[in-house]
């Protein structure tokens, strides 16, 4: 029998009391508007966002649990001990009766069960919110203090392990990305030992297809802005968009293996001209008017070599340098045509691609594994939390 089971058997074999929050703590709200935050304030400023902002003044100096009172993050829980300030729709739980409740235990209870309680009590179609009476009347199990302490210890351990794992995997991913970028830039830096051409000498650049909204969602595959922005290269599995097109449009706006696509406009100069290369033929595929297609006019460049080369810092710098900037950043075929492209042998291109593919796989393996591992740990935590916080109610 575990320590927790021993404690329950000894201290509350017939069940535990259930109490409302207002029986063992005080609940107030902050007094400030959200725009009271500053760039470099000394104290945390808790609003309805997940993480606190900064502020120059404090209104509280205590141990507290803070609850977002409305909006998309309604019911989000933060813990803080010290000087802080709070938004007028942030609830501050404080002045705990420490003979009745352990704050760490209460934190885990609220994290697990407050938000479902809030959403259950919403009016249909309303913006999610919580009222003071709803919080005051929230009922939780209150076992004897030694039981609360053991439950908090167990759940804290799960939380700490998840945080440690996340930090380790994130650090490993960062290191791998830096290693990849180093070798990419090293391998794709060329001098006078190779021939150089302008992009305009190697590619024909064309604007894409524009259609009415009703044409999308059915028909043939289309290369969209988000596909190009988010991926270094494209294949059939990565294209989710569909569009209805005529045979003439299919011919004029075709997308073929080896085509390099560039995003045409951007809100910021740093994001203009993001590129992606189609690495396989997709029947009847077309491309959107929000991207530009650069179609190779020779067989001197491998598709994957292009996908890596156009993502290098030097090329990105040149794309930005040649772009136009008014209310938005914009690039055109004539501007992209100025980009310099090296022409190493096809064998050398393939060697570079093989090396960078291996580094890319190392990064992707951990990138894909990190969210899955965190989700698995979170589910494990939730399973044990629900198991540990399920008590029989004590009868009079």
C-alpha positions in Angstrom: 0.0 0.0 0.0 1.4 3.5 -0.9 2.0 6.2 1.5 -1.1 8.1 0.2 -3.3 5.1 0.6 -2.0 4.6 4.2 -2.8 8.2 5.0 -6.3 8.0 3.5 -7.0 4.8 5.3 -5.8 6.3 8.6 -7.2 9.8 8.4 -10.3 9.7 6.2 -11.5 6.1 5.6 -15.1 7.2 5.5 -14.6 10.1 2.9 -13.6 13.7 3.0 -15.4 17.0 3.4 -16.3 19.2 0.4 -16.1 22.9 0.9 -16.7 26.1 -1.2 -13.7 28.3 -1.9 -15.1 31.2 0.2 -14.9 29.0 3.3 -11.1 29.1 3.5 -9.8 32.0 1.4 -10.5 35.5 0.2 -11.2 36.5 -3.4 -10.6 40.0 -4.8 -9.8 41.4 -8.2 -7.2 43.8 -9.5 -8.1 47.5 -10.0 -6.2 48.4 -13.2 -6.9 48.5 -16.9 -4.8 46.2 -19.1 -3.1 49.2 -20.7 -1.4 49.9 -17.3 1.5 47.6 -18.3 4.9 49.0 -19.0 7.9 47.8 -21.0 10.3 47.2 -18.1 8.3 47.4 -14.9 9.7 46.0 -11.6 6.7 43.8 -10.7 4.5 41.2 -12.4 1.2 42.4 -13.8 -1.3 39.6 -14.1 -4.0 40.0 -16.8 -6.2 37.6 -18.6 -3.2 36.4 -20.7 -1.4 33.2 -19.8 1.8 35.0 -18.7 2.1 38.2 -16.7 3.3 41.5 -18.1 5.4 44.1 -16.2 4.3 47.2 -14.2 6.0 49.8 -12.0 3.6 49.5 -9.0 2.2 46.7 -6.9 -1.1 46.4 -5.0 -0.5 42.9 -3.5 2.3 41.4 -1.5 1.3 37.9 -0.6 1.1 34.3 -1.8 -1.7 34.1 -4.3 -3.4 32.1 -7.0 -4.5 34.2 -9.9 -7.3 33.3 -12.3 -8.1 34.8 -15.7 -11.6 36.1 -15.5 -12.8 36.2 -19.1 -11.8 35.8 -22.8 -10.1 32.9 -24.5 -7.9 32.2 -21.5 -10.7 32.3 -19.0 -9.9 30.0 -16.0 -6.1 30.0 -16.7 -4.3 29.6 -13.4 -1.1 31.3 -12.2 0.7 31.1 -8.8 2.8 33.9 -7.4 4.3 34.7 -4.0 5.5 38.3 -3.5 4.7 41.8 -4.8 2.5 42.0 -7.9 -0.4 43.8 -9.5 -3.5 42.6 -11.3 -6.0 43.5 -14.0 -9.5 44.4 -13.0 -10.9 41.1 -14.5 -8.2 38.9 -12.9 -9.3 37.2 -9.7 -6.8 37.0 -6.8 -7.2 34.2 -4.3 -5.3 35.0 -1.1 -5.5 35.0 2.7 -5.7 31.2 2.8 -6.8 29.4 6.0 -3.6 27.2 6.3 -5.3 25.0 8.8 -7.7 23.9 6.1 -6.0 24.1 2.8 -2.5 23.7 1.3 -2.0 26.2 -1.5 -0.1 23.7 -3.7 -2.9 21.2 -3.4 -5.5 23.8 -4.3 -3.5 24.9 -7.3 -3.7 21.4 -8.8 -7.4 21.1 -8.0 -8.1 24.4 -9.8 -5.9 23.6 -12.7 -7.9 20.4 -13.3 -11.5 21.3 -12.6 -12.1 25.0 -12.6 -12.2 25.6 -16.4 -14.7 22.8 -17.1 -16.8 24.2 -14.3 -16.7 27.7 -15.8 -17.6 26.5 -19.3 -20.4 24.4 -18.0 -22.0 27.5 -16.5 -21.7 29.8 -19.6 -24.7 31.1 -21.5 -24.7 29.7 -25.0 -22.9 32.0 -27.5 -21.5 34.3 -24.8 -17.8 35.3 -24.3 -16.4 32.9 -21.7 -16.3 34.6 -18.3 -16.3 33.8 -14.6 -18.1 35.8 -11.9 -17.2 36.3 -8.2 -20.2 34.2 -7.0 -19.2 31.4 -9.4 -15.7 31.3 -7.8 -17.0 31.6 -4.3 -19.3 28.7 -4.7 -16.8 26.4 -6.5 -16.8 23.2 -4.4 -13.6 21.1 -3.9 -12.7 18.1 -1.8 -10.7 19.0 1.3 -9.0 16.0 2.8 -6.9 16.2 5.9 -3.7 18.3 5.6 -1.2 15.3 5.4 -3.3 13.9 2.5 -3.2 17.2 0.7 0.5 17.5 1.2 1.2 14.1 -0.3 -1.0 14.7 -3.3 0.7 18.1 -3.9 4.1 16.4 -3.7 3.2 13.7 -6.2 1.6 16.1 -8.7 4.5 18.6 -8.3 6.9 15.8 -9.2 5.0 15.1 -12.4 5.0 18.8 -13.3 8.7 19.2 -12.6 9.6 16.1 -14.6 7.6 17.5 -17.6 9.3 20.9 -17.3 12.8 19.3 -17.1 12.1 17.1 -20.1 10.7 20.0 -22.1 13.8 22.1 -21.3 16.2 19.3 -22.3 14.5 18.6 -25.6 14.1 22.3 -26.4 17.8 22.8 -25.7 18.7 19.8 -27.9 16.5 21.0 -30.7 18.2 24.5 -30.5 21.6 22.9 -30.6 20.7 20.8 -33.6 19.2 23.7 -35.5 22.4 25.7 -34.9 24.5 22.8 -36.1 22.3 22.4 -39.2 22.5 26.2 -40.0 26.3 26.2 -39.6 26.8 23.3 -42.1 24.1 24.7 -44.5 25.9 28.1 -44.6 29.3 26.4 -44.9 28.3 24.0 -47.6 26.4 26.6 -49.6 29.0 29.3 -49.6 30.8 29.4 -52.9 33.6 31.5 -54.4 35.0 32.1 -57.9 35.7 28.4 -58.3 32.1 27.9 -59.6 30.1 29.6 -62.3 27.5 32.2 -61.1 24.3 33.2 -62.9 21.5 35.6 -62.1 18.2 33.9 -61.2 16.7 35.6 -64.3 19.1 33.6 -66.5 18.2 30.3 -64.9 14.4 30.7 -64.2 11.3 32.1 -65.8 9.2 33.9 -63.2 5.4 34.1 -63.4 2.5 35.4 -61.3 0.0 32.9 -60.0 -3.7 32.1 -60.3 -6.5 34.3 -58.9 -10.0 32.9 -58.5 -13.2 33.8 -56.8 -13.7 32.4 -53.3 -16.3 29.9 -54.4 -13.8 28.1 -56.6 -11.7 26.9 -53.6 -12.2 23.8 -51.5 -12.7 21.4 -54.4 -11.0 20.4 -57.6 -7.2 20.2 -58.1 -4.2 20.7 -55.8 -2.9 24.3 -55.4 0.3 25.7 -54.0 -0.8 28.3 -51.5 1.0 31.1 -49.7 1.0 29.2 -46.4 2.5 26.1 -48.1 5.4 28.2 -49.4 5.9 30.2 -46.2 5.9 27.2 -43.8 7.9 24.5 -45.8 11.3 24.4 -47.4 10.1 21.9 -50.1 6.7 20.6 -51.2 5.3 17.3 -52.2 1.8 15.9 -52.7 1.3 15.1 -49.0 2.1 18.7 -48.0 -0.6 20.4 -50.2 -4.0 20.5 -48.6 -5.7 23.2 -50.7 -7.9 22.5 -53.7 -9.3 24.8 -56.5 -11.5 24.4 -59.5 -9.7 25.3 -62.7 -10.2 25.2 -66.5 -7.9 23.3 -68.7 -6.4 26.6 -69.9 -5.7 27.7 -66.3 -4.2 24.3 -65.6 -1.8 24.8 -68.5 -0.9 28.5 -67.8 -0.5 28.1 -64.0 0.9 24.6 -63.7 3.2 23.6 -60.9 5.9 21.0 -61.8 8.8 19.3 -60.1 11.7 21.7 -59.8 9.6 24.9 -59.7 10.6 27.3 -56.9 7.9 29.4 -55.3 8.3 32.7 -53.5 5.8 34.5 -51.3 5.0 37.7 -53.2 3.9 40.1 -50.3 4.4 40.3 -46.6 3.5 42.5 -43.6 7.2 42.7 -42.7 10.4 43.0 -44.7 11.9 40.0 -42.9 9.2 37.7 -44.3 9.2 38.7 -47.9 10.1 36.2 -50.6 10.1 33.1 -48.5 10.7 30.2 -50.8 9.8 26.5 -51.3 10.6 24.0 -54.0 8.3 21.4 -55.5 10.2 18.1 -55.4 7.8 15.8 -57.2 5.3 16.1 -60.0 1.6 16.4 -59.0 -1.0 16.0 -61.7 -3.0 19.1 -62.5 -1.4 21.1 -59.7 -1.5 24.9 -60.0 -0.2 27.8 -57.9 -1.8 30.8 -56.2 -1.7 34.4 -57.1 -0.2 35.2 -53.7 3.1 33.4 -54.7 5.5 33.7 -57.7 6.6 30.6 -59.6 10.3 30.5 -60.8 10.5 27.7 -63.4 14.0 26.3 -64.3 14.9 26.8 -67.9 18.0 24.5 -67.7 18.8 21.2 -66.1 21.7 22.6 -64.1 20.1 22.8 -60.7 18.7 20.0 -58.5 15.3 20.9 -56.9 16.5 20.1 -53.3 19.7 22.1 -53.8 17.4 25.1 -54.7 15.3 24.5 -51.6 18.4 24.7 -49.4 20.2 27.5 -51.3 17.3 29.9 -51.3 16.9 29.7 -47.5 20.5 30.8 -46.8 21.0 34.1 -45.0 22.8 35.7 -48.0 19.9 34.9 -50.4 17.4 36.1 -47.8 19.4 39.3 -47.4 19.4 39.9 -51.2 15.7 39.2 -51.6 14.9 41.7 -48.9 17.4 44.2 -50.4 15.7 44.1 -53.8 12.1 44.1 -52.5 9.8 47.2 -52.4 8.4 48.6 -49.2 5.3 50.8 -48.9 2.4 49.7 -46.7 3.5 46.1 -47.3 6.7 44.4 -48.5 6.5 43.3 -52.1 8.7 41.4 -54.5 8.4 40.7 -58.3 9.9 38.5 -60.9 12.2 41.3 -62.1 13.5 41.9 -58.5 14.0 38.2 -57.9 15.8 37.9 -61.2 18.8 39.8 -59.7 19.6 37.1 -57.2 22.9 35.4 -57.8 23.0 31.6 -58.0 26.1 29.4 -58.0 26.3 26.4 -60.4 28.4 23.6 -58.8 28.3 20.3 -60.6 25.2 18.1 -60.2 27.3 15.6 -58.2 28.4 18.3 -55.8 24.9 19.5 -55.4 23.7 16.0 -54.6 26.5 15.6 -52.0 25.4 18.8 -50.3 21.8 17.8 -50.4 22.6 14.4 -48.9 24.5 16.0 -46.0 21.8 18.6 -45.3 19.0 16.0 -45.5 20.6 14.1 -42.7 20.8 17.3 -40.5 17.2 18.2 -41.5 16.1 14.7 -40.3 17.8 15.1 -37.0 16.0 18.4 -36.4 12.6 17.1 -37.6 12.8 14.0 -35.4 13.1 16.0 -32.3 10.7 18.8 -33.6 8.0 16.2 -34.1 8.8 14.3 -31.0 8.8 17.2 -28.6 5.0 18.1 -28.8 4.1 14.4 -28.7 6.3 13.7 -25.6 4.9 16.8 -23.8 1.4 15.7 -24.6 2.1 12.2 -23.3 3.4 13.6 -20.1 0.5 16.0 -19.7 -2.0 13.1 -20.2 -0.1 11.1 -17.6 -0.3 14.0 -15.2 -4.0 14.4 -15.8 -4.6 10.7 -15.3 -2.9 10.7 -11.9 -4.4 14.0 -10.9 -7.9 12.8 -11.6 -7.2 9.6 -9.8 -5.7 11.3 -6.8 -8.4 13.9 -6.5 -11.3 11.6 -6.5 -12.7 11.2 -3.0 -15.8 9.8 -1.5 -17.8 12.6 0.2 -18.0 12.2 3.9 -21.6 12.0 5.2 -22.7 13.6 8.4 
